[in-house]
């Protein structure tokens, strides 16, 4: 169940829109932020808020790469699978990440930190190969740079966990 505070915030945003449907993606992102992914419960709750059917939201959710219908790690790595990113690296960044983290597409690492997903062209081809980690861009990737990036995110997460 959506916390009252979040429900009220979303209801206010929806009311300010010309048409409720305009806020569908915003509502799904907010609920995904709350639940960690767009759960079945979240789809139903969003549909009620937006006066849409769960099927209409399901169609949107499965269209967008950044709406997750299954649980994901704390850090979601979207690897560009555009042709330019494939040309500028011996082997695949995607394959390297999956081997390094010991996961397949969409799986969560044992420590719960990472999920690797392919995504359409990121749009920064002159820095190929590229990826996003929770929306943060990284380009001109090499295996060494990827290792540094993964270490940085893992270190940040564990430092925050210790200070809580």
N, C-alpha and C positions, 0 to 999 in steps of 0.2 A: 504494500500500500504506500502511495506517495505521501511523504511527510506533508503536513498541513502547510508549512512555510513554502515548500517547493510548489505545491499545488496552487497556492494563492499567487505566487510569482508567475507561474505559467499561465494561469487564468487571466491575469492582468495583461500579459504580453499578447495573448490570443485576442482579448477584447479590444486591444488597440489596433489590431490589424483590420484591413478592409474586409478580408475574407479569412475565416479561421484556417483554412487549408494552407495559407501562406506561411503559417508558423509550424507546419508539420515537421520539417527537418530540425528546426530549433528545439521543438518539444522532444523529439527523439534523442537529440544530442544531450539535452538536460537529463532525461531519464536514464540514458546510457551512462552518463556521468554519475548518477546516483546508484544504479544497480551494478555498474561495471560492464554491462552489455545490455542490449535491447532484448530483455527477457520476454517470454510470452505474456507475463503479467503486465509488463511495461507497454507492450503493444496494445493490449486491451485498455489500459488506463489512458494512453495517449489518444486512442480512438474516441473514448468517451469525452475527453477534454476538447477534441477538435471536431466533434460531431461527424466523424468518419467511421467507416467499418474497419475492423481489424485487418481484413483482407487488403483494403486500400493502403494501409500503413505497411503491411507486409510487403506489398509490391514495391513501395518506396525503399524500405529497409534493405531489401535484397538487391536493389539497383545500385545503391551507393556503397563504395568500397569502405567508407569510414563509419558505417553503421554496422555494429557487430551483433549478429543474432545468436552467437555462441559465446561462452566465456572466453576472455582473452587475458594475456599477462598484463602486468602493470605497464609495460612498455610494448607498444605495438609497432613493429618494424614493417613499413610498407616499402617493398623493393620495386623499383621501376622495372616493368617488363617490356618497356618500349624497345624498338629495334636499335636505337643509338646506344642505349645502355648495354645491350648485349654485345655490340661491336667493340666497345672500348675496354673489354676485360677478358683476359684469357680464362675461360670458364665463367660460370655464372655467380654473381654476387648472391643470388637467391640460394643456389646450391651450397655455396661456402657457408652462409649463415646457418642453414639447416644442419649441415654437418657439424659445424662448430658448436651449435647449441643443442644438438642431439634431438631435433624435432622435425616433423613433417609440416607441410602447409597447414596453418591454422592451429597447430598444437601449442600447448603452453609448456615452457621449460619446467623441469622438476621443482625449481625454486619459486615458480610462479611469476617470474619477472618478465619473460619475453614470449612474444608470439610473432611469427614471421608470415606475412601475407604479400602476395603479388598485387600490384596496382598498375593502372594504366599510366601512360607517360606522365611524369611529374612536371614536365615542361621547362626543364633547365638543362637541355641537351649539351650545352657547352661545358658542363661540369660532370658529364657522364663518366662512369656509372654512378647512379645516385639512389638514395633511399631517404625515407622520413622515419623518424622515431618520435612517436606521439606528436607528429606534425612538425618537428624540427628537421630542417633540411641538412643533408650531408652529401657532398659530391666528391668527384675525383677519387672514388673509393679504391683502396687496395686492401688486401687481406690484413696488412699491418694496421691500417687506419680503422678498419672495421673492428679489429680486436681492441684498439684504444677506445673506440666509441662504446662498445659493449661494457668494457671495464669501467668507464666513466659513469654510465647509467647504473650499473650494479653498485658501485661505490656510493653514489649519491643516495640510492635507495637504502642501503644498509646504514649509512650515517644518519639518515632521518629516523630510521627505526630505532637506533640506539638512543637518540636524543628525545624520544617521546616519553 
